[in-house]
Amino acid sequence: VAIAVAPAAQGVGLGRKVLAEVDTMAQAEGRRCIELLTAQIQAGVIRFYEAAGYRIYRRGPAPHGKDRHPRVFMRKTL
């Protein structure tokens, strides 16, 4: 599932609310962690996820192999 906040709506806490809701849904399903990936070039996005409790566990190519942009794989323990 891809989730994003439109640039015009960024900076007002909507992304944090979305992540909090994802946490709530995952916990309700009995999940122990959440994983995501983003493009390595997106330093601001990576910092945003780190501030939300995600940690990098791997860097590498995109799973789909359709482009050369390295990805950052992140995980948050619930």
HELIX and SHEET records of a PDB file:
HELIX    1   1 PRO A    7  ALA A    9  5                                   3    
HELIX    2   2 LEU A   14  ALA A   28  1                                  15    
HELIX    3   3 ALA A   43  ALA A   51  1                                   9    
SHEET    1   A 3 CYS A  33  ALA A  39  0                                        
SHEET    2   A 3 ARG A  71  THR A  77 -1                                        
SHEET    3   A 3 ARG A  55  GLY A  60 -1                                        
END                                                                             
